[in-house]
Amino acid sequence: PENDDAQMVLGLTAWKKRRIALADEAFQKAVSLSGGNADFVAQYAWFLASERSPKHAMKLAESAIERSPQSAMGWAALGWAQYKLFQMKEAEASL
């Protein structure tokens, strides 16, 4: 569906069911349809840090924080990506 919330739910559900490619596609579409909503970007960053590319996830999390500095999910995603990249001091500071 052409709805950002529906795509986010699809991404989360596909991720839980371990359909990683579908989850990735749905998260990307949710971010695009939402116009780059900081919460959606942060959720996608968390997914990427967990499943695909912590480096890319870190960049996305930073962009979510730029859009919404108070985003708890943005900071959590940044910390998780940093942790996955063995940047422990930075991760601790972010979390």
HTML snippet that shows the backbone in 3Dmol.js (N, CA, C, O; Angstrom):
<script src="https://3Dmol.org/build/3Dmol-min.js"></script>
<div id="view" style="width:600px;height:400px;position:relative"></div>
<script>
const pdb = `
ATOM      1  N   PRO A   1       0.819  -1.213   0.000  1.00  0.00           N
ATOM      2  CA  PRO A   1       0.000   0.000   0.000  1.00  0.00           C
ATOM      3  C   PRO A   1       0.855   1.267   0.000  1.00  0.00           C
ATOM      4  O   PRO A   1       1.992   1.270   0.472  1.00  0.00           O
ATOM      5  N   GLU A   2       0.305   2.290  -0.517  1.00  0.00           N
ATOM      6  CA  GLU A   2       0.996   3.582  -0.587  1.00  0.00           C
ATOM      7  C   GLU A   2       0.715   4.391   0.672  1.00  0.00           C
ATOM      8  O   GLU A   2       0.235   5.522   0.595  1.00  0.00           O
ATOM      9  N   ASN A   3       1.011   3.819   1.812  1.00  0.00           N
ATOM     10  CA  ASN A   3       0.789   4.467   3.094  1.00  0.00           C
ATOM     11  C   ASN A   3       2.013   4.212   3.961  1.00  0.00           C
ATOM     12  O   ASN A   3       2.442   3.070   4.128  1.00  0.00           O
ATOM     13  N   ASP A   4       2.576   5.296   4.516  1.00  0.00           N
ATOM     14  CA  ASP A   4       3.817   5.150   5.284  1.00  0.00           C
ATOM     15  C   ASP A   4       3.646   4.265   6.524  1.00  0.00           C
ATOM     16  O   ASP A   4       4.510   3.439   6.818  1.00  0.00           O
ATOM     17  N   ASP A   5       2.551   4.431   7.239  1.00  0.00           N
ATOM     18  CA  ASP A   5       2.321   3.603   8.436  1.00  0.00           C
ATOM     19  C   ASP A   5       2.173   2.127   8.073  1.00  0.00           C
ATOM     20  O   ASP A   5       2.715   1.256   8.753  1.00  0.00           O
ATOM     21  N   ALA A   6       1.438   1.854   7.002  1.00  0.00           N
ATOM     22  CA  ALA A   6       1.245   0.462   6.572  1.00  0.00           C
ATOM     23  C   ALA A   6       2.583  -0.159   6.165  1.00  0.00           C
ATOM     24  O   ALA A   6       2.843  -1.326   6.461  1.00  0.00           O
ATOM     25  N   GLN A   7       3.413   0.603   5.498  1.00  0.00           N
ATOM     26  CA  GLN A   7       4.724   0.091   5.098  1.00  0.00           C
ATOM     27  C   GLN A   7       5.613  -0.158   6.318  1.00  0.00           C
ATOM     28  O   GLN A   7       6.378  -1.122   6.344  1.00  0.00           O
ATOM     29  N   MET A   8       5.513   0.707   7.325  1.00  0.00           N
ATOM     30  CA  MET A   8       6.298   0.508   8.536  1.00  0.00           C
ATOM     31  C   MET A   8       5.858  -0.778   9.246  1.00  0.00           C
ATOM     32  O   MET A   8       6.697  -1.561   9.693  1.00  0.00           O
ATOM     33  N   VAL A   9       4.568  -0.989   9.347  1.00  0.00           N
ATOM     34  CA  VAL A   9       4.053  -2.217   9.973  1.00  0.00           C
ATOM     35  C   VAL A   9       4.480  -3.436   9.160  1.00  0.00           C
ATOM     36  O   VAL A   9       4.863  -4.459   9.728  1.00  0.00           O
ATOM     37  N   LEU A  10       4.416  -3.332   7.845  1.00  0.00           N
ATOM     38  CA  LEU A  10       4.869  -4.429   6.988  1.00  0.00           C
ATOM     39  C   LEU A  10       6.350  -4.720   7.236  1.00  0.00           C
ATOM     40  O   LEU A  10       6.749  -5.880   7.340  1.00  0.00           O
ATOM     41  N   GLY A  11       7.164  -3.664   7.330  1.00  0.00           N
ATOM     42  CA  GLY A  11       8.585  -3.840   7.589  1.00  0.00           C
ATOM     43  C   GLY A  11       8.843  -4.532   8.916  1.00  0.00           C
ATOM     44  O   GLY A  11       9.652  -5.457   8.993  1.00  0.00           O
ATOM     45  N   LEU A  12       8.162  -4.087   9.953  1.00  0.00           N
ATOM     46  CA  LEU A  12       8.337  -4.687  11.273  1.00  0.00           C
ATOM     47  C   LEU A  12       7.890  -6.149  11.289  1.00  0.00           C
ATOM     48  O   LEU A  12       8.549  -7.002  11.884  1.00  0.00           O
ATOM     49  N   THR A  13       6.769  -6.426  10.633  1.00  0.00           N
ATOM     50  CA  THR A  13       6.241  -7.794  10.585  1.00  0.00           C
ATOM     51  C   THR A  13       7.161  -8.705   9.783  1.00  0.00           C
ATOM     52  O   THR A  13       7.458  -9.824  10.200  1.00  0.00           O
ATOM     53  N   ALA A  14       7.608  -8.218   8.633  1.00  0.00           N
ATOM     54  CA  ALA A  14       8.512  -9.016   7.800  1.00  0.00           C
ATOM     55  C   ALA A  14       9.816  -9.289   8.550  1.00  0.00           C
ATOM     56  O   ALA A  14      10.363 -10.388   8.467  1.00  0.00           O
ATOM     57  N   TRP A  15      10.310  -8.292   9.278  1.00  0.00           N
ATOM     58  CA  TRP A  15      11.540  -8.472  10.053  1.00  0.00           C
ATOM     59  C   TRP A  15      11.344  -9.569  11.102  1.00  0.00           C
ATOM     60  O   TRP A  15      12.190 -10.451  11.252  1.00  0.00           O
ATOM     61  N   LYS A  16      10.234  -9.507  11.819  1.00  0.00           N
ATOM     62  CA  LYS A  16       9.947 -10.514  12.843  1.00  0.00           C
ATOM     63  C   LYS A  16       9.868 -11.913  12.236  1.00  0.00           C
ATOM     64  O   LYS A  16      10.279 -12.893  12.857  1.00  0.00           O
ATOM     65  N   LYS A  17       9.337 -11.995  11.021  1.00  0.00           N
ATOM     66  CA  LYS A  17       9.203 -13.286  10.333  1.00  0.00           C
ATOM     67  C   LYS A  17      10.492 -13.672   9.594  1.00  0.00           C
ATOM     68  O   LYS A  17      10.529 -14.689   8.900  1.00  0.00           O
ATOM     69  N   ARG A  18      11.554 -12.855   9.744  1.00  0.00           N
ATOM     70  CA  ARG A  18      12.861 -13.095   9.141  1.00  0.00           C
ATOM     71  C   ARG A  18      12.838 -13.019   7.611  1.00  0.00           C
ATOM     72  O   ARG A  18      13.637 -13.664   6.932  1.00  0.00           O
ATOM     73  N   ARG A  19      11.923 -12.232   7.093  1.00  0.00           N
ATOM     74  CA  ARG A  19      11.893 -11.964   5.649  1.00  0.00           C
ATOM     75  C   ARG A  19      12.623 -10.633   5.439  1.00  0.00           C
ATOM     76  O   ARG A  19      12.006  -9.592   5.211  1.00  0.00           O
ATOM     77  N   ILE A  20      13.943 -10.701   5.522  1.00  0.00           N
ATOM     78  CA  ILE A  20      14.791  -9.525   5.625  1.00  0.00           C
ATOM     79  C   ILE A  20      14.707  -8.635   4.381  1.00  0.00           C
ATOM     80  O   ILE A  20      14.630  -7.412   4.504  1.00  0.00           O
ATOM     81  N   ALA A  21      14.719  -9.223   3.209  1.00  0.00           N
ATOM     82  CA  ALA A  21      14.646  -8.415   1.982  1.00  0.00           C
ATOM     83  C   ALA A  21      13.322  -7.639   1.916  1.00  0.00           C
ATOM     84  O   ALA A  21      13.309  -6.457   1.573  1.00  0.00           O
ATOM     85  N   LEU A  22      12.227  -8.302   2.241  1.00  0.00           N
ATOM     86  CA  LEU A  22      10.925  -7.635   2.250  1.00  0.00           C
ATOM     87  C   LEU A  22      10.894  -6.533   3.307  1.00  0.00           C
ATOM     88  O   LEU A  22      10.373  -5.445   3.061  1.00  0.00           O
ATOM     89  N   ALA A  23      11.449  -6.818   4.476  1.00  0.00           N
ATOM     90  CA  ALA A  23      11.493  -5.808   5.540  1.00  0.00           C
ATOM     91  C   ALA A  23      12.275  -4.591   5.088  1.00  0.00           C
ATOM     92  O   ALA A  23      11.829  -3.461   5.286  1.00  0.00           O
ATOM     93  N   ASP A  24      13.437  -4.805   4.483  1.00  0.00           N
ATOM     94  CA  ASP A  24      14.268  -3.707   4.003  1.00  0.00           C
ATOM     95  C   ASP A  24      13.501  -2.850   3.003  1.00  0.00           C
ATOM     96  O   ASP A  24      13.494  -1.623   3.100  1.00  0.00           O
ATOM     97  N   GLU A  25      12.867  -3.497   2.055  1.00  0.00           N
ATOM     98  CA  GLU A  25      12.093  -2.783   1.033  1.00  0.00           C
ATOM     99  C   GLU A  25      10.954  -1.976   1.668  1.00  0.00           C
ATOM    100  O   GLU A  25      10.730  -0.823   1.300  1.00  0.00           O
ATOM    101  N   ALA A  26      10.248  -2.571   2.605  1.00  0.00           N
ATOM    102  CA  ALA A  26       9.123  -1.892   3.252  1.00  0.00           C
ATOM    103  C   ALA A  26       9.599  -0.704   4.095  1.00  0.00           C
ATOM    104  O   ALA A  26       8.970   0.354   4.081  1.00  0.00           O
ATOM    105  N   PHE A  27      10.706  -0.872   4.827  1.00  0.00           N
ATOM    106  CA  PHE A  27      11.241   0.246   5.613  1.00  0.00           C
ATOM    107  C   PHE A  27      11.653   1.398   4.700  1.00  0.00           C
ATOM    108  O   PHE A  27      11.369   2.560   4.990  1.00  0.00           O
ATOM    109  N   GLN A  28      12.321   1.070   3.604  1.00  0.00           N
ATOM    110  CA  GLN A  28      12.720   2.123   2.660  1.00  0.00           C
ATOM    111  C   GLN A  28      11.507   2.874   2.127  1.00  0.00           C
ATOM    112  O   GLN A  28      11.513   4.102   2.034  1.00  0.00           O
ATOM    113  N   LYS A  29      10.473   2.128   1.781  1.00  0.00           N
ATOM    114  CA  LYS A  29       9.259   2.746   1.246  1.00  0.00           C
ATOM    115  C   LYS A  29       8.567   3.592   2.308  1.00  0.00           C
ATOM    116  O   LYS A  29       8.060   4.671   2.001  1.00  0.00           O
ATOM    117  N   ALA A  30       8.539   3.119   3.546  1.00  0.00           N
ATOM    118  CA  ALA A  30       7.926   3.888   4.638  1.00  0.00           C
ATOM    119  C   ALA A  30       8.649   5.214   4.824  1.00  0.00           C
ATOM    120  O   ALA A  30       8.017   6.260   4.972  1.00  0.00           O
ATOM    121  N   VAL A  31       9.973   5.164   4.815  1.00  0.00           N
ATOM    122  CA  VAL A  31      10.763   6.395   4.963  1.00  0.00           C
ATOM    123  C   VAL A  31      10.471   7.342   3.809  1.00  0.00           C
ATOM    124  O   VAL A  31      10.273   8.539   4.017  1.00  0.00           O
ATOM    125  N   SER A  32      10.444   6.815   2.609  1.00  0.00           N
ATOM    126  CA  SER A  32      10.185   7.642   1.422  1.00  0.00           C
ATOM    127  C   SER A  32       8.785   8.257   1.460  1.00  0.00           C
ATOM    128  O   SER A  32       8.622   9.458   1.245  1.00  0.00           O
ATOM    129  N   LEU A  33       7.781   7.427   1.735  1.00  0.00           N
ATOM    130  CA  LEU A  33       6.399   7.920   1.764  1.00  0.00           C
ATOM    131  C   LEU A  33       6.167   8.932   2.887  1.00  0.00           C
ATOM    132  O   LEU A  33       5.309   9.806   2.769  1.00  0.00           O
ATOM    133  N   SER A  34       6.925   8.814   3.964  1.00  0.00           N
ATOM    134  CA  SER A  34       6.734   9.716   5.106  1.00  0.00           C
ATOM    135  C   SER A  34       7.469  11.041   4.923  1.00  0.00           C
ATOM    136  O   SER A  34       7.343  11.948   5.745  1.00  0.00           O
ATOM    137  N   GLY A  35       8.235  11.143   3.845  1.00  0.00           N
ATOM    138  CA  GLY A  35       9.011  12.364   3.640  1.00  0.00           C
ATOM    139  C   GLY A  35      10.224  12.427   4.555  1.00  0.00           C
ATOM    140  O   GLY A  35      10.735  13.510   4.840  1.00  0.00           O
ATOM    141  N   GLY A  36      10.682  11.280   5.013  1.00  0.00           N
ATOM    142  CA  GLY A  36      11.862  11.237   5.874  1.00  0.00           C
ATOM    143  C   GLY A  36      11.549  11.471   7.339  1.00  0.00           C
ATOM    144  O   GLY A  36      12.371  12.027   8.068  1.00  0.00           O
ATOM    145  N   ASN A  37      10.385  11.059   7.774  1.00  0.00           N
ATOM    146  CA  ASN A  37      10.000  11.167   9.182  1.00  0.00           C
ATOM    147  C   ASN A  37      11.110  10.611  10.067  1.00  0.00           C
ATOM    148  O   ASN A  37      11.562   9.484   9.864  1.00  0.00           O
ATOM    149  N   ALA A  38      11.548  11.395  11.045  1.00  0.00           N
ATOM    150  CA  ALA A  38      12.691  11.026  11.884  1.00  0.00           C
ATOM    151  C   ALA A  38      12.479   9.692  12.596  1.00  0.00           C
ATOM    152  O   ALA A  38      13.419   8.905  12.712  1.00  0.00           O
ATOM    153  N   ASP A  39      11.279   9.424  13.070  1.00  0.00           N
ATOM    154  CA  ASP A  39      11.025   8.150  13.760  1.00  0.00           C
ATOM    155  C   ASP A  39      11.145   6.969  12.800  1.00  0.00           C
ATOM    156  O   ASP A  39      11.661   5.914  13.170  1.00  0.00           O
ATOM    157  N   PHE A  40      10.670   7.145  11.572  1.00  0.00           N
ATOM    158  CA  PHE A  40      10.764   6.075  10.587  1.00  0.00           C
ATOM    159  C   PHE A  40      12.216   5.851  10.174  1.00  0.00           C
ATOM    160  O   PHE A  40      12.659   4.712  10.023  1.00  0.00           O
ATOM    161  N   VAL A  41      12.947   6.941   9.994  1.00  0.00           N
ATOM    162  CA  VAL A  41      14.362   6.839   9.642  1.00  0.00           C
ATOM    163  C   VAL A  41      15.116   6.119  10.755  1.00  0.00           C
ATOM    164  O   VAL A  41      15.955   5.260  10.482  1.00  0.00           O
ATOM    165  N   ALA A  42      14.825   6.460  11.997  1.00  0.00           N
ATOM    166  CA  ALA A  42      15.489   5.828  13.136  1.00  0.00           C
ATOM    167  C   ALA A  42      15.156   4.341  13.218  1.00  0.00           C
ATOM    168  O   ALA A  42      16.036   3.527  13.494  1.00  0.00           O
ATOM    169  N   GLN A  43      13.914   3.982  12.984  1.00  0.00           N
ATOM    170  CA  GLN A  43      13.531   2.564  13.006  1.00  0.00           C
ATOM    171  C   GLN A  43      14.250   1.807  11.906  1.00  0.00           C
ATOM    172  O   GLN A  43      14.717   0.689  12.126  1.00  0.00           O
ATOM    173  N   TYR A  44      14.345   2.400  10.722  1.00  0.00           N
ATOM    174  CA  TYR A  44      15.064   1.769   9.621  1.00  0.00           C
ATOM    175  C   TYR A  44      16.550   1.633   9.974  1.00  0.00           C
ATOM    176  O   TYR A  44      17.173   0.619   9.657  1.00  0.00           O
ATOM    177  N   ALA A  45      17.110   2.644  10.623  1.00  0.00           N
ATOM    178  CA  ALA A  45      18.510   2.589  11.041  1.00  0.00           C
ATOM    179  C   ALA A  45      18.727   1.437  12.024  1.00  0.00           C
ATOM    180  O   ALA A  45      19.725   0.724  11.929  1.00  0.00           O
ATOM    181  N   TRP A  46      17.812   1.254  12.956  1.00  0.00           N
ATOM    182  CA  TRP A  46      17.926   0.147  13.922  1.00  0.00           C
ATOM    183  C   TRP A  46      17.934  -1.197  13.178  1.00  0.00           C
ATOM    184  O   TRP A  46      18.750  -2.075  13.457  1.00  0.00           O
ATOM    185  N   PHE A  47      17.014  -1.328  12.237  1.00  0.00           N
ATOM    186  CA  PHE A  47      16.948  -2.546  11.421  1.00  0.00           C
ATOM    187  C   PHE A  47      18.271  -2.774  10.692  1.00  0.00           C
ATOM    188  O   PHE A  47      18.818  -3.876  10.719  1.00  0.00           O
ATOM    189  N   LEU A  48      18.780  -1.731  10.043  1.00  0.00           N
ATOM    190  CA  LEU A  48      20.027  -1.879   9.296  1.00  0.00           C
ATOM    191  C   LEU A  48      21.191  -2.247  10.198  1.00  0.00           C
ATOM    192  O   LEU A  48      22.015  -3.089   9.840  1.00  0.00           O
ATOM    193  N   ALA A  49      21.265  -1.628  11.354  1.00  0.00           N
ATOM    194  CA  ALA A  49      22.345  -1.954  12.292  1.00  0.00           C
ATOM    195  C   ALA A  49      22.253  -3.411  12.726  1.00  0.00           C
ATOM    196  O   ALA A  49      23.272  -4.072  12.924  1.00  0.00           O
ATOM    197  N   SER A  50      21.048  -3.899  12.871  1.00  0.00           N
ATOM    198  CA  SER A  50      20.835  -5.272  13.325  1.00  0.00           C
ATOM    199  C   SER A  50      21.066  -6.304  12.230  1.00  0.00           C
ATOM    200  O   SER A  50      21.588  -7.387  12.496  1.00  0.00           O
ATOM    201  N   GLU A  51      20.684  -5.977  11.016  1.00  0.00           N
ATOM    202  CA  GLU A  51      20.609  -6.999   9.973  1.00  0.00           C
ATOM    203  C   GLU A  51      21.530  -6.801   8.768  1.00  0.00           C
ATOM    204  O   GLU A  51      21.878  -7.772   8.096  1.00  0.00           O
ATOM    205  N   ARG A  52      21.921  -5.583   8.490  1.00  0.00           N
ATOM    206  CA  ARG A  52      22.584  -5.359   7.210  1.00  0.00           C
ATOM    207  C   ARG A  52      23.896  -4.593   7.329  1.00  0.00           C
ATOM    208  O   ARG A  52      24.971  -5.174   7.183  1.00  0.00           O
ATOM    209  N   SER A  53      23.811  -3.289   7.594  1.00  0.00           N
ATOM    210  CA  SER A  53      24.984  -2.425   7.492  1.00  0.00           C
ATOM    211  C   SER A  53      25.027  -1.398   8.616  1.00  0.00           C
ATOM    212  O   SER A  53      24.375  -0.358   8.526  1.00  0.00           O
ATOM    213  N   PRO A  54      25.786  -1.675   9.675  1.00  0.00           N
ATOM    214  CA  PRO A  54      25.881  -0.697  10.760  1.00  0.00           C
ATOM    215  C   PRO A  54      26.424   0.665  10.308  1.00  0.00           C
ATOM    216  O   PRO A  54      26.033   1.697  10.854  1.00  0.00           O
ATOM    217  N   LYS A  55      27.315   0.673   9.321  1.00  0.00           N
ATOM    218  CA  LYS A  55      27.850   1.952   8.829  1.00  0.00           C
ATOM    219  C   LYS A  55      26.743   2.804   8.231  1.00  0.00           C
ATOM    220  O   LYS A  55      26.623   3.988   8.545  1.00  0.00           O
ATOM    221  N   HIS A  56      25.941   2.203   7.375  1.00  0.00           N
ATOM    222  CA  HIS A  56      24.810   2.928   6.778  1.00  0.00           C
ATOM    223  C   HIS A  56      23.807   3.316   7.860  1.00  0.00           C
ATOM    224  O   HIS A  56      23.246   4.411   7.835  1.00  0.00           O
ATOM    225  N   ALA A  57      23.590   2.418   8.799  1.00  0.00           N
ATOM    226  CA  ALA A  57      22.658   2.681   9.893  1.00  0.00           C
ATOM    227  C   ALA A  57      23.100   3.888  10.706  1.00  0.00           C
ATOM    228  O   ALA A  57      22.273   4.703  11.114  1.00  0.00           O
ATOM    229  N   MET A  58      24.390   4.003  10.940  1.00  0.00           N
ATOM    230  CA  MET A  58      24.894   5.125  11.720  1.00  0.00           C
ATOM    231  C   MET A  58      24.594   6.449  11.013  1.00  0.00           C
ATOM    232  O   MET A  58      24.191   7.420  11.654  1.00  0.00           O
ATOM    233  N   LYS A  59      24.787   6.486   9.705  1.00  0.00           N
ATOM    234  CA  LYS A  59      24.491   7.701   8.935  1.00  0.00           C
ATOM    235  C   LYS A  59      23.001   8.033   9.000  1.00  0.00           C
ATOM    236  O   LYS A  59      22.622   9.192   9.173  1.00  0.00           O
ATOM    237  N   LEU A  60      22.172   7.016   8.862  1.00  0.00           N
ATOM    238  CA  LEU A  60      20.722   7.250   8.936  1.00  0.00           C
ATOM    239  C   LEU A  60      20.301   7.725  10.323  1.00  0.00           C
ATOM    240  O   LEU A  60      19.487   8.640  10.449  1.00  0.00           O
ATOM    241  N   ALA A  61      20.851   7.107  11.355  1.00  0.00           N
ATOM    242  CA  ALA A  61      20.512   7.518  12.722  1.00  0.00           C
ATOM    243  C   ALA A  61      20.922   8.965  12.961  1.00  0.00           C
ATOM    244  O   ALA A  61      20.180   9.730  13.578  1.00  0.00           O
ATOM    245  N   GLU A  62      22.090   9.338  12.477  1.00  0.00           N
ATOM    246  CA  GLU A  62      22.534  10.730  12.616  1.00  0.00           C
ATOM    247  C   GLU A  62      21.587  11.682  11.901  1.00  0.00           C
ATOM    248  O   GLU A  62      21.314  12.773  12.401  1.00  0.00           O
ATOM    249  N   SER A  63      21.081  11.282  10.731  1.00  0.00           N
ATOM    250  CA  SER A  63      20.136  12.142  10.021  1.00  0.00           C
ATOM    251  C   SER A  63      18.811  12.233  10.766  1.00  0.00           C
ATOM    252  O   SER A  63      18.168  13.283  10.754  1.00  0.00           O
ATOM    253  N   ALA A  64      18.393  11.144  11.415  1.00  0.00           N
ATOM    254  CA  ALA A  64      17.168  11.191  12.218  1.00  0.00           C
ATOM    255  C   ALA A  64      17.339  12.154  13.390  1.00  0.00           C
ATOM    256  O   ALA A  64      16.421  12.903  13.724  1.00  0.00           O
ATOM    257  N   ILE A  65      18.511  12.132  14.009  1.00  0.00           N
ATOM    258  CA  ILE A  65      18.787  13.023  15.141  1.00  0.00           C
ATOM    259  C   ILE A  65      18.854  14.474  14.683  1.00  0.00           C
ATOM    260  O   ILE A  65      18.409  15.371  15.399  1.00  0.00           O
ATOM    261  N   GLU A  66      19.407  14.714  13.493  1.00  0.00           N
ATOM    262  CA  GLU A  66      19.426  16.082  12.949  1.00  0.00           C
ATOM    263  C   GLU A  66      18.008  16.608  12.764  1.00  0.00           C
ATOM    264  O   GLU A  66      17.730  17.774  13.045  1.00  0.00           O
ATOM    265  N   ARG A  67      17.120  15.750  12.294  1.00  0.00           N
ATOM    266  CA  ARG A  67      15.728  16.149  12.068  1.00  0.00           C
ATOM    267  C   ARG A  67      14.977  16.337  13.381  1.00  0.00           C
ATOM    268  O   ARG A  67      14.119  17.211  13.503  1.00  0.00           O
ATOM    269  N   SER A  68      15.316  15.497  14.361  1.00  0.00           N
ATOM    270  CA  SER A  68      14.605  15.524  15.638  1.00  0.00           C
ATOM    271  C   SER A  68      15.594  15.203  16.761  1.00  0.00           C
ATOM    272  O   SER A  68      15.737  14.041  17.142  1.00  0.00           O
ATOM    273  N   PRO A  69      16.277  16.220  17.293  1.00  0.00           N
ATOM    274  CA  PRO A  69      17.310  15.991  18.304  1.00  0.00           C
ATOM    275  C   PRO A  69      16.819  15.283  19.569  1.00  0.00           C
ATOM    276  O   PRO A  69      17.629  14.706  20.293  1.00  0.00           O
ATOM    277  N   GLN A  70      15.546  15.312  19.844  1.00  0.00           N
ATOM    278  CA  GLN A  70      14.997  14.669  21.032  1.00  0.00           C
ATOM    279  C   GLN A  70      14.515  13.242  20.770  1.00  0.00           C
ATOM    280  O   GLN A  70      13.905  12.622  21.641  1.00  0.00           O
ATOM    281  N   SER A  71      14.788  12.723  19.574  1.00  0.00           N
ATOM    282  CA  SER A  71      14.313  11.395  19.200  1.00  0.00           C
ATOM    283  C   SER A  71      15.051  10.301  19.973  1.00  0.00           C
ATOM    284  O   SER A  71      16.218  10.016  19.701  1.00  0.00           O
ATOM    285  N   ALA A  72      14.369   9.703  20.924  1.00  0.00           N
ATOM    286  CA  ALA A  72      14.970   8.611  21.695  1.00  0.00           C
ATOM    287  C   ALA A  72      15.343   7.449  20.780  1.00  0.00           C
ATOM    288  O   ALA A  72      16.393   6.829  20.952  1.00  0.00           O
ATOM    289  N   MET A  73      14.488   7.158  19.814  1.00  0.00           N
ATOM    290  CA  MET A  73      14.765   6.064  18.883  1.00  0.00           C
ATOM    291  C   MET A  73      15.985   6.389  18.031  1.00  0.00           C
ATOM    292  O   MET A  73      16.784   5.503  17.727  1.00  0.00           O
ATOM    293  N   GLY A  74      16.131   7.649  17.647  1.00  0.00           N
ATOM    294  CA  GLY A  74      17.299   8.065  16.868  1.00  0.00           C
ATOM    295  C   GLY A  74      18.587   7.845  17.635  1.00  0.00           C
ATOM    296  O   GLY A  74      19.551   7.304  17.093  1.00  0.00           O
ATOM    297  N   TRP A  75      18.612   8.260  18.896  1.00  0.00           N
ATOM    298  CA  TRP A  75      19.799   8.086  19.732  1.00  0.00           C
ATOM    299  C   TRP A  75      20.063   6.602  20.004  1.00  0.00           C
ATOM    300  O   TRP A  75      21.213   6.164  20.007  1.00  0.00           O
ATOM    301  N   ALA A  76      19.006   5.839  20.230  1.00  0.00           N
ATOM    302  CA  ALA A  76      19.174   4.407  20.464  1.00  0.00           C
ATOM    303  C   ALA A  76      19.739   3.712  19.223  1.00  0.00           C
ATOM    304  O   ALA A  76      20.631   2.869  19.328  1.00  0.00           O
ATOM    305  N   ALA A  77      19.218   4.070  18.055  1.00  0.00           N
ATOM    306  CA  ALA A  77      19.712   3.478  16.807  1.00  0.00           C
ATOM    307  C   ALA A  77      21.168   3.853  16.570  1.00  0.00           C
ATOM    308  O   ALA A  77      21.961   3.024  16.124  1.00  0.00           O
ATOM    309  N   LEU A  78      21.520   5.095  16.866  1.00  0.00           N
ATOM    310  CA  LEU A  78      22.914   5.518  16.718  1.00  0.00           C
ATOM    311  C   LEU A  78      23.812   4.713  17.657  1.00  0.00           C
ATOM    312  O   LEU A  78      24.857   4.216  17.240  1.00  0.00           O
ATOM    313  N   GLY A  79      23.416   4.587  18.899  1.00  0.00           N
ATOM    314  CA  GLY A  79      24.199   3.822  19.861  1.00  0.00           C
ATOM    315  C   GLY A  79      24.334   2.366  19.457  1.00  0.00           C
ATOM    316  O   GLY A  79      25.407   1.781  19.600  1.00  0.00           O
ATOM    317  N   TRP A  80      23.271   1.781  18.958  1.00  0.00           N
ATOM    318  CA  TRP A  80      23.301   0.378  18.534  1.00  0.00           C
ATOM    319  C   TRP A  80      24.242   0.202  17.346  1.00  0.00           C
ATOM    320  O   TRP A  80      25.023  -0.749  17.307  1.00  0.00           O
ATOM    321  N   ALA A  81      24.169   1.121  16.372  1.00  0.00           N
ATOM    322  CA  ALA A  81      25.062   1.045  15.214  1.00  0.00           C
ATOM    323  C   ALA A  81      26.518   1.198  15.647  1.00  0.00           C
ATOM    324  O   ALA A  81      27.389   0.466  15.176  1.00  0.00           O
ATOM    325  N   GLN A  82      26.777   2.135  16.533  1.00  0.00           N
ATOM    326  CA  GLN A  82      28.137   2.333  17.027  1.00  0.00           C
ATOM    327  C   GLN A  82      28.632   1.093  17.766  1.00  0.00           C
ATOM    328  O   GLN A  82      29.781   0.684  17.597  1.00  0.00           O
ATOM    329  N   TYR A  83      27.783   0.505  18.570  1.00  0.00           N
ATOM    330  CA  TYR A  83      28.133  -0.717  19.285  1.00  0.00           C
ATOM    331  C   TYR A  83      28.499  -1.829  18.294  1.00  0.00           C
ATOM    332  O   TYR A  83      29.506  -2.517  18.465  1.00  0.00           O
ATOM    333  N   LYS A  84      27.676  -1.996  17.267  1.00  0.00           N
ATOM    334  CA  LYS A  84      27.920  -3.033  16.267  1.00  0.00           C
ATOM    335  C   LYS A  84      29.232  -2.794  15.515  1.00  0.00           C
ATOM    336  O   LYS A  84      29.832  -3.730  14.986  1.00  0.00           O
ATOM    337  N   LEU A  85      29.676  -1.517  15.471  1.00  0.00           N
ATOM    338  CA  LEU A  85      30.949  -1.173  14.828  1.00  0.00           C
ATOM    339  C   LEU A  85      32.107  -1.132  15.822  1.00  0.00           C
ATOM    340  O   LEU A  85      33.201  -0.672  15.495  1.00  0.00           O
ATOM    341  N   PHE A  86      31.854  -1.618  17.040  1.00  0.00           N
ATOM    342  CA  PHE A  86      32.860  -1.677  18.107  1.00  0.00           C
ATOM    343  C   PHE A  86      33.365  -0.294  18.536  1.00  0.00           C
ATOM    344  O   PHE A  86      34.510  -0.142  18.960  1.00  0.00           O
ATOM    345  N   GLN A  87      32.496   0.700  18.417  1.00  0.00           N
ATOM    346  CA  GLN A  87      32.809   2.060  18.880  1.00  0.00           C
ATOM    347  C   GLN A  87      32.166   2.237  20.254  1.00  0.00           C
ATOM    348  O   GLN A  87      31.174   2.951  20.404  1.00  0.00           O
ATOM    349  N   MET A  88      32.739   1.585  21.237  1.00  0.00           N
ATOM    350  CA  MET A  88      32.109   1.460  22.548  1.00  0.00           C
ATOM    351  C   MET A  88      31.942   2.788  23.270  1.00  0.00           C
ATOM    352  O   MET A  88      30.884   3.037  23.848  1.00  0.00           O
ATOM    353  N   LYS A  89      32.946   3.638  23.253  1.00  0.00           N
ATOM    354  CA  LYS A  89      32.832   4.931  23.945  1.00  0.00           C
ATOM    355  C   LYS A  89      31.729   5.767  23.320  1.00  0.00           C
ATOM    356  O   LYS A  89      30.921   6.370  24.026  1.00  0.00           O
ATOM    357  N   GLU A  90      31.697   5.801  21.995  1.00  0.00           N
ATOM    358  CA  GLU A  90      30.670   6.571  21.304  1.00  0.00           C
ATOM    359  C   GLU A  90      29.282   5.998  21.564  1.00  0.00           C
ATOM    360  O   GLU A  90      28.321   6.737  21.777  1.00  0.00           O
ATOM    361  N   ALA A  91      29.192   4.670  21.544  1.00  0.00           N
ATOM    362  CA  ALA A  91      27.910   4.023  21.802  1.00  0.00           C
ATOM    363  C   ALA A  91      27.400   4.346  23.190  1.00  0.00           C
ATOM    364  O   ALA A  91      26.220   4.643  23.374  1.00  0.00           O
ATOM    365  N   GLU A  92      28.287   4.288  24.160  1.00  0.00           N
ATOM    366  CA  GLU A  92      27.885   4.607  25.534  1.00  0.00           C
ATOM    367  C   GLU A  92      27.394   6.050  25.641  1.00  0.00           C
ATOM    368  O   GLU A  92      26.412   6.328  26.329  1.00  0.00           O
ATOM    369  N   ALA A  93      28.076   6.957  24.964  1.00  0.00           N
ATOM    370  CA  ALA A  93      27.669   8.366  24.995  1.00  0.00           C
ATOM    371  C   ALA A  93      26.311   8.566  24.324  1.00  0.00           C
ATOM    372  O   ALA A  93      25.503   9.373  24.782  1.00  0.00           O
ATOM    373  N   SER A  94      26.061   7.834  23.245  1.00  0.00           N
ATOM    374  CA  SER A  94      24.791   7.973  22.521  1.00  0.00           C
ATOM    375  C   SER A  94      23.633   7.402  23.316  1.00  0.00           C
ATOM    376  O   SER A  94      22.524   7.935  23.297  1.00  0.00           O
ATOM    377  N   LEU A  95      23.908   6.306  24.018  1.00  0.00           N
ATOM    378  CA  LEU A  95      22.844   5.642  24.761  1.00  0.00           C
ATOM    379  C   LEU A  95      22.689   6.292  26.112  1.00  0.00           C
ATOM    380  O   LEU A  95      21.839   5.880  26.902  1.00  0.00           O
TER     381      LEU A  95
END
`;
const viewer = $3Dmol.createViewer("view");
viewer.addModel(pdb, "pdb");
viewer.setStyle({}, {cartoon: {color: "spectrum"}});
viewer.zoomTo();
viewer.render();
</script>
